[in-house]
C-alpha cells in the first residue's frame, strides 16, 4: 500500500473516532447548542423539534401566552440567537445540528417587533427569541419566531424542545387551550389588510369603534331599526332560536346608489355592537374572506362586513368565468355552524350585477335592504344634521332641501361645507344666503360631474352606479348606453369604502 494512502486512511479513521466521541463539539457556554443541552440535561441535537404554526394575525396572542407560561416558572430565561441572516433561514433543528461542528450561533439579545393590540395601543412582541423554562416541573425550550415572508416564513411559529416528547405535547396542549380562551382581537373593530407578499402575509388594522346614535343616521322611517334588529337583535334571542333548532348566522345586503348612506348605516351597527368583534373587508382585502370567516367563528359574537361586494360577486350569466373569490364568499357563509353567532353585512352599489346565488339564496343573504335616495323630509334632516352649530333658518334649510331633489346624503354634507367655504371667502359669518348660493352652485349644469362624484345624478334622473371611492367616499356613476341602450346604466368603476384611515361619511 502506498505510504501516503496509508497515512490518509489512518487520519480518516482518527477523524471518525473524534466525530463519534463528540470531542469536536463547541464547548463555549454562550453557544446555542450548549445552552439548550445544559437546560434540558440531554444532548439537544438528539431530540425531535415540534413545530406549532401560528397565523400572523394571532402572533400577538401567542406572544402574550408564551410570556404567561414562561413567567409561571419564576426562573425563566429569554435569550436571542446571533449569527446573521442564517438564523432566519434555518430551523432550530438545523441550527442545532450545524452547531455541533461550527460555532456560528452565539447567544445574543432577543429581536422584538412593535405590534398593535388596539386602536391606540402597541405591544413589544418577541420576533426571534429562545424561552428556557420549566413547565409542569420539566424543562422546555421554545424558539419563538414571527412571520417573515422575506425569509420564506408565511406564518409565525413556535419550535419546541423537551427531553421527553410527552412534555412537549403537554406544553403545546396547554398553549392551545390558552390561545382558544382569549384573544386581543375579541370585541375589537379590525380590518384585514393585504401584505406585500400576498394575502397570507397581511396583518390587521385596529379601528376605534364609531360613536353614533340613531339620530345621526337619516333614513326612511323604520329602515334603520329593521337593519339593526336583524344584525344585532337576533343574537339577543339565541337561546330561543337554538331551542327550536334555528340558526343564528345571518346575512344582510345593503344596496343602493353611491352616497345614500350604506356605509354610514354600517358605522351605526358597529357603534351599537360594543363587545362584538367586527371584521372589515374591502378592496384587495376581500381576498381574505376565508380567513375573516374563520376569525369570526373563533371570536364570535361577530360581524363580517364586505364593502362593495360586487367586486367579487358579479353575475356569471353573461359569460363570466368562474370567480374563486365568489366561491370563497359562498363557502364562508355556508360553512359556519348553525349556532355560530355571526352576521355578514354586505354593501353594493350594483345589485343588478350581483351573483344570484349570493343575493337570493336564503341562509346566505336573508335580508336585502334598498337604501334609497332621501325624500324631502330626509333631505331636510340631512342638512340639519350636517349644519349643527351653524345658524341656518328652518326656512332656508327647507328651501335648500326642496331644490336638491334626487341628491344623496353625501351631497347634503358637501352642500353645508360649500356654504361655510363661501362665507369664509367672503369674510362674513355663515348665513342663509351662503347656503342658497351653495345650492345654486352645486345644482348648476356645470356641476353635473361634481354631483356624480357625490353619488347624485341629475335631479330627478340618472342612475349611474359604481365609483372611484376612497375611504367612505363614494365615486361617480356614469349613466349611459351601458349594456342595453338608453335608460340602462353602464357599470362604473367601483372603489373601496373602508380604508386604513377609517370609514367616514355616508358611503
PyMOL commands that set and color helices and strands:
alter all, ss='L'
color gray80, all
select helices_A, chain A and resi 3-21+32-40+44-46+56-71+86-89+92-99+149-151+165-181+199-201+214-216+223-243+262-271+283-298+309-311+324-334+351-353+356-360+376-386+394-402+409-426+432-443+445-453
alter helices_A, ss='H'
color red, helices_A
select strands_A, chain A and resi 50-54+77-81+107-108+111-118+121-135+138-145+156-162+189-192+204-207+250-255+277-281+302-306+342-348+367-370
alter strands_A, ss='S'
color yellow, strands_A
deselect
rebuild
show_as cartoon
